[in-house]
Amino acid sequence: MISLLLPVILLAVIKPWPVEAHPLAAEFDCTAQTSIPTDQCDALTTIYDETGGEDWLN
């Protein structure tokens, strides 16, 4: 029984499951939008970038 479990345990420890990398988000261009003033857009973009916005969940 141990001879069957040992390879499985070693594989799990030595070769862990792959971790998916998130692609880098493209830089957002606040001059391309017209819904809010550019300075507000810049502030929101900074908050998003500095707080891990790409990992936010709904």
N, C-alpha and C positions, 0 to 999 in steps of 0.2 A: 504494500500500500504506500509506504514512504517513497519507494522508488518511482511511483507514478506521480506523486504530489511534488516531489523535489524539482523536476524540470519545469513544472507549471509555476511554482513559486519563484524559481530563478528567472524565468522569462518575465514574470510580472515585475520583478525588482530591477533586473538589468535593462529591460527594454519596456519602459512604461508606454502607455497609450499616447499617441501623438496629440500635440496641442495645436489647435488651429490658430494661425496668426490673422489678425485683422488687417486688411489693407489700409494703408495710410489714406486718410481723407484728403481730398484736394483742398488747397487753400481757398476759402470762400472770399469772393470779391464783392464787398459791400457797395461798390459803385455800380454794380450791375442790377441792383434792385432799387425800387422807388417807393416801397411801402412805408419805410420809416427813414428818418434822417440818418446820414452816414455815420455820425458819431455814436448814435444809439446802436446801429448795426455793429460797429466796431466793438462796442462794449459787450454786446451779447455774444459776439464771436469769441472774444477773449475769455469770457466766462465759460463758454462751451469748451474751448481748447484747454483751459487750465484746470478743469474739473473732470476730465475724462469723458466728455460728452458722447464720444463714439461708443461708449459702453453703457450709456443710460438705457434703462428699460422703461417701458410704458406701464 
